[in-house]
Structure formats: C-alpha cells, structure tokens
C-alpha cells in the first residue's frame, strides 16, 4: 500500500501542476478535464493514506501527517478554484509550500523510520 500511496501523491502533484499551468494559459476545457481527474486522485490519495494510518495502528505522527496532507490537498484545491475566479492565491501558495515540506518531513523522516 505504501507504493500505491507514493504513486498517488506523485500523480496528484503532477496533475496539480498541469492544471495550474493550464489555468495560467487560459485553457478552460483542458483545465476542467485535468481538474476533474485531479479530484479523483485526491480521493485515491486520501483512501490509500487512510489504509496506511490504519496500518500504523493510528500512531500519533501518522495522524499528524494525515491532517497535514489534507491541508496540502485543501491548499492545492483552493489555488485552482480561486485562480479560476482570478482572486488572490498567494496565501494558498505559502500554505502549499509549508504543508508540502511538513508532509515530506513526516513521510520520509519520521514515518519512514517505522515502515510497515
């Protein structure tokens, strides 16, 4: 399940960047398609993460990483939604960077030491 979770996160981040650049280029139809696929990958990422939290037996740092990962997904979604409406997105980029660094730290430094 760990590799499925890594793959889901990788594809989610790639789809997010593709969607963001399509939004910046003004490609409405392509943006809608990639954004819809991205939302499906949000769900796959959350489900695979829930299986990992269960595998870690609800160990504290795994729950913290899960909450921060939800925050990261929220910030990605808000960047795209507010960007389409041409509102300010820089606060969500700051949240994205901070949450991304925390997810990487918890995923590779803390939880990786205690692999399933």
Secondary structure, DSSP 8 states (H G I E B T S, - for coil): -HHHHHHHHHHHHHHHHHHHHHHHHT-HHHHHHHHHHHHHHHHHHHHHHHHHHHHTTT-HHHHHHHHHHHHHHHHHHHHHHHHHTT---HHHHHHHHHHHHHHHIIIIIISGGG--
